[in-house]
Amino acid sequence: MNPTHDMTLDTIVAEVAERREEFDRLCHVPRDMIEKMMAIGIFRSSVPRRFGGTAAPPHEFLPIVERISEADGSAGWVAGFGSASVYLAALPAETQAIIYKDGPDQVFGGGLYPLQPAVAVEGGWEVTGQWRFASGCKAADWLGVGIGGTLANSGDPSAGKPLTAVFPASEVEIVDNWNTVGMRGTGSYDLRLQNKRVDRAWTFVRGTAATIDEPLYRYPAVAYQAQVHSVVNLGLARAALDLVTAMAGGAKTLTGAARLGDRAYYRIEIGKAEARLRSARAFFYEAASDAWESILAGDPVSSEQGNLLRLSATNAAHTGAKVVQTAFRLAGTASIYQENRLQWIMRDAAVVTQHHFVSEATYDSAGALFAGIPPGTPYP
């Protein structure tokens, strides 16, 4: 009997909690765990329905990532790549049919930067280079890398823009150099290629219009990926608050001081942290649901809605990290020990805020739109 047949989200979360130290030690989430996530449909969540996927609404997929992240931030981050097929939807439909010919449960990952120059050859490109931060690459079926865009005078609509070139994972070398303190289990190793040919039909510009006409592919792809990354911190913050709240009624400290729950500052800070987390979470899912409702109504996601998607994602990532810091501080010296998960959660939450999609620069771009000023960088 295939044990994955009995998988549910609850069993996934429980197993992730049991194995998170293994993922941390390995510096990646192994394929057997990915296959269990496949069994509950995580990696078909952004695959077009025409290819057997579910093309799930973001506000239904994101809570799954949030739940897994409560058990382990790295596993949640990797599960979030169940949304990455929204990028692949920009490939020609014929190419996508090849990707999904053996079924919709395909894992796509990769590293776009630093962009590497590619040599134009007939019908495509010859690619050489090394790329960073390919999260989940050791369990991926397909990997994408960033190359220089098409020639400016080529007449191609993607002229001058960076391309993602897609390869079977077996054709890409993984450089075993992921050695971080936080989010170790994401397995965000470098990728390397040497004189590898890719046909033009296997390249796309990230965030461009999909070739598949289904509602999910009218949702802003880059904003969706910002949400997928930031929701990890909502899960980590929930876990941190639950841990420190459970300490409230514990025994008195070694110094004989009052229990945490008997201290006014502890109660006040817990109340504030809970309010901040719930507020950030409400804004986050409200923005996602509002954009989806517009799509279902036949309207494009407006620039105002796109702005709120990005802003709510950045707010979720940074508010979540601050809530984790509050929990760590309130726990006192108990949180500094290796066996206490709070120190682990704090490191992971800090790493999430470093991602470009949810960086402090988002606030500047969001504020520019609110002020009626063009943002200084492509946004939202």
C-alpha positions in Angstrom: 0.0 0.0 0.0 1.3 3.5 -0.9 1.5 5.4 2.4 0.9 8.7 0.6 -2.7 7.6 0.0 -3.5 8.3 3.6 -2.0 11.8 3.6 -4.0 14.9 4.7 -2.8 18.4 5.6 -3.0 17.4 9.3 -0.7 14.4 8.8 1.7 16.5 6.6 1.9 19.1 9.4 2.5 16.5 12.0 5.3 14.8 10.0 6.9 18.1 9.2 7.0 18.9 12.9 8.6 15.5 13.6 11.2 15.8 10.9 12.2 19.5 10.9 15.5 18.8 12.6 16.2 16.3 9.8 15.5 18.9 7.2 17.7 21.4 9.0 20.5 18.8 9.2 20.2 17.9 5.5 19.9 21.5 4.4 16.9 20.6 2.2 13.4 19.0 2.3 13.9 15.5 0.8 11.9 14.1 -2.1 9.9 11.7 0.0 8.4 14.6 1.9 7.7 16.4 -1.3 5.9 13.4 -2.6 3.7 13.4 0.5 2.8 17.0 -0.2 2.0 16.0 -3.8 -0.4 13.4 -2.4 -2.7 16.2 -1.0 -2.4 18.3 -4.2 0.0 21.0 -3.2 2.1 20.8 -6.3 -0.8 20.8 -8.7 -2.3 23.9 -7.0 -1.1 26.3 -9.7 -1.2 23.9 -12.7 -3.8 24.7 -15.3 -7.0 22.6 -15.1 -6.6 21.6 -18.8 -3.5 19.7 -17.7 -5.1 18.1 -14.6 -4.2 20.8 -12.1 -6.5 22.6 -9.7 -5.5 26.2 -10.5 -6.6 27.0 -7.0 -7.4 30.6 -5.9 -4.4 32.1 -4.0 -6.5 32.8 -0.9 -7.2 29.0 -0.7 -3.6 27.9 -1.3 -1.9 30.4 1.0 -3.4 29.1 4.2 -1.9 25.6 3.4 1.6 27.1 3.3 0.8 29.1 6.5 -0.2 25.9 8.3 2.9 24.0 7.2 5.1 27.0 8.2 3.7 26.8 11.8 5.5 23.4 12.0 8.6 24.5 10.1 9.4 27.6 8.1 11.7 25.8 5.6 9.1 23.2 4.8 6.4 25.9 4.4 8.7 27.8 2.1 9.3 24.8 -0.1 5.6 23.9 -0.1 4.9 27.4 -1.3 6.6 26.4 -4.6 3.3 24.6 -5.3 2.3 28.0 -6.6 5.3 28.4 -9.0 3.6 26.9 -12.0 1.9 30.3 -12.4 5.2 31.3 -14.1 5.2 28.3 -16.4 1.8 29.3 -17.6 3.6 32.0 -19.7 5.3 29.2 -21.8 3.7 28.1 -25.0 0.8 25.7 -24.4 2.7 23.0 -26.4 5.7 23.3 -24.0 3.4 23.0 -21.0 1.8 19.9 -22.4 5.3 18.3 -22.4 5.9 19.4 -18.8 2.6 17.9 -17.6 2.5 14.8 -19.9 3.1 12.5 -16.9 0.7 14.3 -14.7 0.2 17.6 -13.0 2.3 16.9 -9.9 5.4 18.7 -11.1 7.8 20.6 -8.9 9.3 23.8 -10.5 12.0 25.9 -8.9 15.1 27.7 -9.9 17.3 30.8 -9.6 16.8 33.8 -11.8 19.7 35.9 -10.6 22.4 36.9 -11.3 21.3 37.0 -14.9 23.8 35.3 -17.2 24.5 36.2 -20.8 23.3 33.6 -23.3 24.6 33.0 -26.9 21.9 33.2 -29.5 21.7 30.1 -31.7 19.2 29.0 -34.2 15.8 28.7 -32.5 17.1 29.4 -29.0 20.1 30.0 -26.8 23.2 28.4 -25.5 23.4 28.9 -21.7 26.4 29.0 -19.4 26.5 30.3 -15.9 25.8 30.0 -12.2 22.7 31.2 -10.3 21.9 31.6 -6.7 19.0 30.8 -4.3 17.3 27.9 -6.0 15.1 26.9 -3.1 13.9 23.3 -3.2 16.1 22.4 -6.2 17.1 19.0 -4.9 13.5 17.8 -5.1 12.5 19.6 -8.2 11.4 18.1 -11.5 12.1 21.3 -13.5 14.5 24.2 -12.9 14.6 27.7 -14.4 17.6 30.0 -14.7 17.8 33.7 -15.7 19.4 34.7 -18.9 19.8 38.0 -20.9 16.7 39.0 -22.9 16.1 38.9 -26.6 17.9 41.3 -28.9 16.3 44.8 -28.8 15.7 44.8 -32.6 14.3 41.2 -32.8 10.7 42.2 -32.8 10.0 39.9 -29.9 7.6 41.3 -27.3 10.0 40.3 -24.6 12.9 42.2 -26.3 15.5 43.4 -23.8 13.8 41.7 -20.8 15.4 38.9 -18.7 14.2 35.4 -19.7 13.8 32.3 -17.5 15.1 29.3 -19.4 13.5 26.0 -18.2 15.3 22.7 -18.1 14.6 19.2 -16.7 16.2 19.2 -13.3 18.4 16.2 -14.3 20.2 18.4 -16.8 21.2 21.1 -14.2 24.1 20.8 -11.8 23.3 21.7 -8.2 26.3 23.3 -6.4 26.4 22.0 -2.8 26.9 25.4 -1.1 23.8 26.1 1.0 25.1 26.7 4.5 23.0 29.3 6.4 21.8 29.7 9.9 18.1 30.5 9.1 15.9 28.6 6.7 18.5 25.9 6.2 15.9 23.3 5.2 14.9 25.3 2.0 17.9 23.9 0.2 18.5 27.1 -1.7 21.6 25.9 -3.5 23.3 27.4 -6.5 22.6 26.1 -10.0 25.2 25.7 -12.8 25.1 25.1 -16.5 27.8 24.8 -19.1 27.1 25.4 -22.8 23.5 24.1 -22.5 21.1 24.7 -25.3 17.5 25.8 -24.7 14.9 26.3 -27.4 13.0 29.6 -27.4 9.8 27.7 -26.7 11.3 26.8 -23.2 11.9 30.4 -22.2 9.5 33.0 -20.7 9.6 36.5 -19.2 8.6 36.3 -15.5 5.2 37.9 -14.8 4.1 38.2 -18.4 0.7 37.2 -19.6 -0.1 33.5 -19.6 -0.9 31.5 -22.7 -3.6 29.6 -20.7 -6.9 31.4 -20.2 -8.0 30.4 -16.7 -8.7 32.7 -13.8 -5.6 32.0 -11.8 -3.4 33.2 -14.6 -5.0 36.6 -14.6 -3.8 37.0 -11.0 -0.5 39.0 -10.8 2.2 36.3 -10.8 4.9 38.3 -9.1 2.5 39.6 -6.4 1.4 36.0 -5.8 5.0 34.9 -5.2 5.5 37.7 -2.8 2.5 36.4 -0.9 3.7 32.9 -0.9 7.0 33.9 0.7 5.5 36.3 3.2 2.8 33.9 4.5 5.6 31.8 5.9 6.1 34.5 8.5 2.4 34.5 9.5 2.8 30.8 10.3 6.1 31.3 12.2 4.6 34.2 14.2 1.6 32.0 15.1 3.9 29.2 16.3 6.0 31.7 18.3 3.0 33.3 20.0 1.6 29.9 20.9 4.9 28.8 22.4 5.4 31.8 24.6 1.7 31.9 25.6 2.0 28.3 26.7 4.8 29.4 29.1 2.5 31.8 30.9 1.4 29.5 33.7 4.8 27.7 34.2 6.8 27.5 37.3 8.5 30.4 38.8 11.9 31.3 37.5 15.2 30.3 39.0 15.4 33.7 40.7 12.0 33.3 42.3 10.4 35.9 40.2 6.7 35.7 39.4 5.4 33.5 36.6 5.2 35.1 33.2 1.4 35.2 33.3 1.5 37.1 36.6 3.6 40.0 35.0 1.7 43.0 33.6 4.3 43.7 30.9 4.0 40.1 29.6 0.2 40.2 29.4 0.3 43.6 27.6 2.9 42.6 25.1 1.1 39.3 24.3 -2.1 41.3 23.7 -0.4 43.7 21.4 1.4 41.0 19.5 -1.8 39.0 19.0 -3.6 42.1 17.7 -0.7 42.9 15.3 -0.6 39.4 13.9 -4.3 39.1 13.4 -4.5 42.6 11.8 -1.7 41.8 9.4 -3.2 38.4 8.5 -6.7 40.0 7.9 -5.2 42.6 5.6 -3.2 39.9 3.8 -6.2 37.7 3.0 -8.5 40.6 2.3 -6.3 41.8 -0.4 -6.0 38.4 -2.0 -9.8 37.7 -1.9 -10.6 41.2 -3.3 -8.3 40.7 -6.3 -9.7 37.2 -6.9 -13.3 38.5 -6.8 -12.4 41.1 -9.5 -11.0 38.3 -11.7 -14.1 36.2 -11.3 -16.2 39.3 -12.2 -14.3 39.6 -15.5 -12.3 42.7 -14.4 -8.5 43.0 -14.5 -6.7 43.3 -11.2 -6.2 47.1 -10.9 -2.9 48.8 -10.1 -4.5 49.8 -6.8 -5.3 46.2 -6.0 -1.9 45.0 -7.1 -0.4 47.6 -4.8 -2.4 46.2 -1.9 -1.3 42.7 -2.7 2.4 43.7 -2.5 2.0 46.0 0.5 0.0 43.4 2.5 2.6 40.8 1.7 5.5 43.0 2.9 3.5 43.9 6.0 2.8 40.3 6.8 6.5 39.4 6.5 7.7 42.2 8.6 4.9 42.2 11.2 5.4 38.4 11.5 9.1 38.9 12.2 8.4 41.5 14.8 5.9 39.3 16.5 8.4 36.5 16.6 11.0 38.9 18.2 8.4 39.9 20.8 7.8 36.2 21.7 11.6 35.5 21.8 12.1 38.5 24.2 9.2 37.6 26.5 10.4 34.0 26.9 13.6 35.3 28.5 16.6 33.1 28.9 14.6 30.0 28.1 14.6 31.1 24.4 18.4 31.0 24.0 18.8 27.3 24.3 19.3 25.1 21.3 16.4 22.9 22.2 14.0 25.8 22.5 12.3 26.3 19.1 11.9 30.1 19.6 15.5 30.8 18.6 15.1 28.7 15.5 11.8 30.5 14.6 13.5 33.9 15.0 16.3 33.0 12.7 13.9 31.7 10.0 11.6 34.7 10.3 14.5 37.1 9.9 15.5 35.4 6.6 12.1 35.8 5.1 12.2 39.5 5.5 15.4 39.6 3.4 13.7 38.4 0.2 13.6 41.1 -2.5 9.9 40.7 -3.0 9.1 41.8 0.6 12.0 44.2 1.2 11.6 47.6 2.8 11.7 49.0 -0.8 8.1 47.8 -1.2 6.9 50.4 1.2 8.6 53.2 -0.9 6.9 51.9 -4.1 3.6 51.5 -2.4 3.8 55.0 -1.0 4.6 56.4 -4.4 1.4 54.9 -5.8 -0.6 56.3 -3.0 0.9 59.7 -3.7 0.3 59.4 -7.4 4.0 59.2 -8.2 5.4 56.6 -10.5 7.5 54.0 -8.5 11.2 54.1 -9.2 11.3 50.3 -10.0 8.9 47.9 -11.8 5.9 47.6 -9.4 3.6 46.1 -8.3 
